[in-house]
């Protein structure tokens, strides 16, 4: 799995929990979280819970 810069496994798991709170349990939650984080990174945003949640809502 390729993660954006500044994201380690622990931060990824935390972000995955935030995304799961929006999307719900999904067998592709890791892939969706990775895609959301890559979008956030490409736009130069931070990885705060609010940012991840907002992008997750827009992803759905």
C-alpha positions as CSV (number, residue, x, y, z in Angstrom):
1,X,0.0,0.0,0.0
2,X,1.3,3.4,-0.9
3,X,0.6,6.1,1.7
4,X,1.0,9.8,1.3
5,X,4.0,11.5,2.9
6,X,3.6,12.2,6.7
7,X,1.2,9.2,7.1
8,X,2.5,6.3,9.1
9,X,0.6,3.1,9.8
10,X,-0.8,4.4,13.1
11,X,-2.1,7.6,11.5
12,X,-3.6,5.6,8.7
13,X,-5.5,3.4,11.1
14,X,-6.8,6.5,12.9
15,X,-7.9,8.0,9.5
16,X,-9.5,4.7,8.6
17,X,-11.6,4.9,11.8
18,X,-12.7,8.4,10.8
19,X,-13.7,7.3,7.3
20,X,-15.5,4.2,8.7
21,X,-17.5,6.6,10.9
22,X,-18.8,8.3,7.7
23,X,-19.0,5.4,5.2
24,X,-19.7,2.6,7.7
25,X,-18.1,-0.9,7.7
26,X,-17.0,-1.8,4.2
27,X,-14.7,-4.5,3.0
28,X,-12.8,-1.9,0.9
29,X,-12.4,0.6,3.7
30,X,-8.6,0.5,3.5
31,X,-8.6,1.2,-0.2
32,X,-11.2,4.0,0.2
33,X,-9.2,5.6,3.0
34,X,-6.0,5.4,1.0
35,X,-7.7,7.1,-2.0
36,X,-9.2,9.9,0.3
37,X,-5.8,10.5,1.9
38,X,-4.2,10.7,-1.6
39,X,-6.8,13.3,-2.6
40,X,-6.2,15.3,0.6
41,X,-2.4,15.2,0.0
42,X,-2.7,16.2,-3.7
43,X,-4.7,19.3,-2.6
44,X,-2.2,20.2,0.1
45,X,-4.6,19.8,3.0
46,X,-3.8,18.5,6.4
47,X,-4.9,15.2,7.9
48,X,-7.0,16.4,10.8
49,X,-10.1,14.5,11.7
50,X,-12.3,17.3,10.3
51,X,-10.5,17.4,7.0
52,X,-10.6,13.6,6.6
53,X,-14.3,13.5,7.6
54,X,-15.2,16.3,5.1
55,X,-13.4,14.5,2.3
56,X,-15.0,11.2,3.3
57,X,-18.5,12.8,3.1
58,X,-17.7,14.2,-0.4
59,X,-16.3,10.8,-1.4
60,X,-19.6,9.1,-0.7
